[in-house]
Amino acid sequence: MKTASFPSLRVDPALRQAAEEVLLEGESLSGFVEQSVRANIERRKAQDEFIARGLASREEAKRTGVYISSADVITALRSQLAKGKREAASK
């Protein structure tokens, strides 16, 4: 498969310097930019999927009339967190 390139990008010198300052040993600025683009693509996909699940859940609640209170959700999440902490502590 052929490779492609991103368009050239002009940035403020301070931004370039800030990026160069956080490069890991042996990491290139091009590699950093590529990894950043990949991470943002994944983050945006995850956001889209999260929103889609939320909208589907809303539609299901409207359809069935079954709603779960935020207090019940928080209680369940706290319970899961406590269980995870207990399991982590026992290892």
N, C-alpha and C positions, 0 to 999 in steps of 0.2 A: 504494500500500500504506500502510495506517495505521502510525503509529509506536507503539511501546510504551515503557514506562518500567520501570526497576528499582525495587524497593522502597527506601524511605528507609533510610539506614544510619547508625546512631549509632556514632561512633568516639571514641576518646580524643582530646582536643584536641592532644596531641603528635603523633599520627599525621596529623591534618589539617594541622598546621603543617609537618610533614616533607614531606608531599605538595605543599603550596603552594610550599615552598622549591625544589623541583626542577622546577617548571613551566618550560617554555620560553617565550620571549617570545611573547606573543599566545595562548598555550595556556590554555584554561580548565580548572578542576578537573573539570568534567563530561566534557570531552574526554579528559582524562588517565585518568579512571576508565573511560570507554568503551574506550579503547585498551588499558588494562590487562586488562580483561575479555576483549577479543578476543584478545590475546596469550596469555592463560592458556587460552582455549578451544583455540587452535591447538597450544599445548604439550601439552595433555592428549590431543588427537587424535593427535599425533605419538607420544606415549608409548604410547597404546593400539595404534597400528599397529606400533610397534617390538616390543612384547610379542607381538602376534599373529604377526609374522614369526619371532620367536625360538621360539615354541611350534610353529609350522609346521616350522621347521628341525629342532627336536628330534624331532618325529614322523617327518620324512623320514629322519633319521639312524637312528631306531629301526627304521623300515621296511626301509631298505637295508643297515643295518649299517655304513655308511660314516661315520666320524667324523673330524673335523679337529682336530688338537691345538692348544692355545692358542699354543704356540711357533710353529707354522706360520702361524697367523693374525697374530701379532705380526710375524713376519718379512715377511709380505706387506704389512702396513700400513706398516712401516718403509720398504719398497721403494717403495711408492706415495708416501709423504711425500718421500723423497729425490728421486724423479722430479719431483714437483711443485715442489720447491725449485729443482732444476736448470732447469726450464722457466721459473719465475718470474725467476730470475737472468739468463736469456738474453734477456729482453724489455727 
